[in-house]
Amino acid sequence: MKEGRMTDQTPSPDEILSLASQLADVAAEQTLKWFRAPALLTHNKWSEGFDPVTEADKAAEAAMRALLKAQRPEDSVIGEEAQNTVGTSGLSWVLDPIDGTRGYVSGTPTWGTLIALNDGHEPIFGMIDQPYTGERFVGGFGMAFMERHGVKTPLATRRKRHLSEATIFTTFPEVGSPLEAEAFHAVAGQCQLTRYGMDCYAYALLAAGQIDLVIEAGLQAYDIQAPMALVQAAGGVVSDWRGGNPMNGGRCICAATPELHAAALEILREVPLG
């Protein structure tokens, strides 16, 4: 990925990593406190289905916002659970306190906290933090690593070139609209293995060289910016389903190699999506 557009108000990569780590830590205090807790309160945000939000989501984002207000009040903040705040630095922190809330309320361990820094043009840094498994995936400024128990392991996407060898992930079997589902399954039908339900952890697995493709739809900016920065830093290719920039959400394809990206994109482009 690009190294980012450094300005006088841009903190150093070390400062960015330090602050992102602090943000992940304060979020984890809240999310782990409520994970698998019988008293967890869950509310449904969506009248036509189940889109849960919990007090853990809100408390974790509030803790991150408080830290940013104290340390970087000049930066904008974009999050899932509270109104966006506009800063003066040209930098935006993009936060998702619990990506995978459906999994979180079900007790599965693959939810995570997403933290990205956007320079006004693109995400220049991304972190996927998995508090329960103790894994922290970091990408940006020439860094791509996973840290667990203080040990850092370099990240790199694996070099598969053919869809017939690829493992593909998406969160929901229905993907999005019927046409979006048709497009996804057209790609998945050419792949060796299809799996579902990992939320942000799928992107972490792609960056770690465990899988090859993640294709999703219906995303928000806070869903994709941290995974986008991480996957690119690990050597992967990221775009929307027409080859554009997906940082504002919508449809996204993340691939381990340019060859897999091109092959999947060719199939996706054959389906009219409106």
Secondary structure, DSSP 8 states (H G I E B T S, - for coil): -------TT---HHHHHHHHHHHHHHHHHHHHHHTT-TT--EEE--TTS--EEEHHHHHHHHHHHHHHHHH-TTSEEEESSS--B--SSS-EEEEEEEETHHHHHHT-S--EEEEEEE-SSSEEEEEEEETTTTEEEEEETTEEEEEETTEEEE--------GGG-EEEES-TT-SSHHHHHHHHHHHTTSSEEEE--THHHHHHHHTTS--EEEEEEEEHHHHHHHHHHHHHTT-EEE-TTSS--TTEEEEEEESSHHHHHHHHHHHTTS---
